[in-house]
Amino acid sequence: MYSIETKSLTKSFGDLIAVNDVSFSVEKGEIFGFLGPNGAGKSTTMMILLLY
């Protein structure tokens, strides 16, 4: 069983697609992080997960 799982997560702000088709899972006790360049959608993805 997963603690966090997303399938085809997408978020847009008007015409701007901030997160497009993101899928991942994190098992209980697993340590994970987001890496990527500025504007890649890391903060947006975390906010979606925290506010869901």
PEPE-V945450 format. One record per pair of residues at least 24 apart in sequence whose C-alpha atoms are under 6 Angstrom apart, sorted by the first residue. I is the first residue (numbers start at 1). J is the second residue. D is the distance in Angstrom with one decimal. If there is no record, write none. Layout:
# PEPE-V945450
i = (I/I)
j = (J/J)
d = (D/D)
This chain:
# PEPE-V945450
i = (2/2/3/3)
j = (26/27/27/28)
d = (5.7/4.5/5.4/5.1)
